Amino acid sequence: MGQLPYVNSFKSLTAYQKARGMAAAIFAASKQFPREEMYSLTDQVRRSSRAVGANLAEAWAKRDYEKHFVSKLTDADAEQLETQHWLEVARDCGYLDEQQTKLLLAQTEEVGRLIGSMIAHATSFCAPKPMREPDPTYDFQPEANDNGPFPADLLTN
């Protein structure tokens, strides 16, 4: 496998682009759901599908800390799995036919594979950086008295 191009923005991530396409396809398909599902199934599948891309964007912002990066990626993966569940419920209710469901699930599963690959290769997305400045060095010589480092005039009442 060849070297992948360097990515400067979450918008350039293949997983993010595919997640946006998936969310748009699900939105279009969910327009045909019955009106009584507007605040339940329709809302759930739209919300979870949109959350995948949002979590990828958040993960990108947290890539300075690999564990935070992976945590947000696992949130994105959980949302895509939730989306798969809602798509299957929509099929079970007769709101999506087999072909629509198959196509949407294929998109969702592809996004899941891309997220899984990002999790497996998180180190390549997270540049190693020092967590903080090095400890300072002090050049301090205490005065030769019994007061330690404090001048005698500071210790008198």
N, C-alpha and C positions, 0 to 999 in steps of 0.2 A: 504494500500500500504506500502511495506517495505521500510526501509532506503536505499537510493541509495548510491553507493560507492562514496567516495571523488574523485574528478577529479583534477589532477595536471597539465593537459595540454589541450588545445583546441582540440588536436588530439584525446583525449579520450571521447569527447562529442558525444553522440549518434547522435545529430543533425548534427554535422560536418561530421561524418562518413557516414551518410545517404546522406548528400549533395554531398559528393565526389562520392558516388555510382551513384547518380542521374546525376551528370555532366558527368560521364563516359558513362552512358547509352545513354544520349542525344548526346554525341559526336559520339558514334558508330552509332546511328540512323541517324544522320545528314550527315554521309558519303555518303548516297544514294541520298542526295538532288542534284538537277541539278547544273552543274558548274556555270551557270549564277547567281545562288543564293549565290555563295561563299562569296561575299563581302556585302551581305545584310542579308537575312534571316538566312543563315547558321552561319554567324558571330554573329548576334544578339542573337540567341538562345544559342550558345556556350558561348558567353560572359556573358549573364545574368545567365546562370546555374552555371558557374564557380565563379561568383561574390558572390553567396550565401555562399559558404564555406569561401571565402576570408573575407567577412563581419563578419562571425562567429569568425574567427581568430582575427580580429580587435576588436570585441566586448570583447573577452576574455582578450585582452591586456588592455582594458579600464575598467575592472571590479572594479578597486579601486574607481571609481566614478559611482555610480548607474545610474545617468541620461545619462552619456556617453555610458555606457554599453547598456542601453535600446535603445538609439539612433542608435547604430550600429546594434542591433538586428532588429530594424524596417527597417533599410536599407537592411538587409539580407532577411527579409520578403517581402519587395517590389521587390527585385530581383527575388524571387521565384514566385511571382505573375506575373511579367513580363515574366518569363520563361513559365508559363502556357499560357499566351497570344500567345507567339511565337509558342508554340506547336500546339495550335488550328489553327493558321494561316497556319502552315505547313500541317495540316490535310485538311484544306479548299482548299489548293492548290494541294492536291493530293500527297504530298510528304511522308505523313505518312498515314497508313491505320487506321481504327477505333481501332483495337486491339493494335497496337503500341501506338497510342495516349492515349488510356485508361490506359495502363501500365505506360507510362511516366508521365501522369497527376497524377496517384495514388502515384507514388514516390514523385513527387513535392508537392502534397497536404500533404503527411505524413511529409515531412520536414517542411512545413508551420505550421502544428500542433505542432511539436516539438519546433519550434521557438516561437510560441504563448505561449506555456507552460513556456518557459524560460523567456519571457517577464512578464508573470503573476507571476512568482516566482523569479524575479530578485534579491530580497534581499538575497535569499539563495545562490546566486552565488557571491554576493558582500559582502566581509567581512567588518564590520564596523571598520574603522581606524580613528585615529585623523587626521584632515586635516593639522594641523601644530603643532609645539611645543607650549607648554603653554607659556603665556606671562611671561617674566622674572620679578623678583622682584628686586628692587634696594634698597640698604641700603645707602642712601645718606642724609647727614646732612649738610645743607648750613651753611657757616660761618656766624657768627653773625656780619654782617656789612650791609651797605646800598647797596652794590653792588650785592646782591642776591648771587647766587652760584659762582660768578666769583671772584677770588682774585684781590685785588686792583691793583697789579702791571700789570695785563693784560689789565686793563681798561685805563691806562695812555698812553699818546702819546709818 
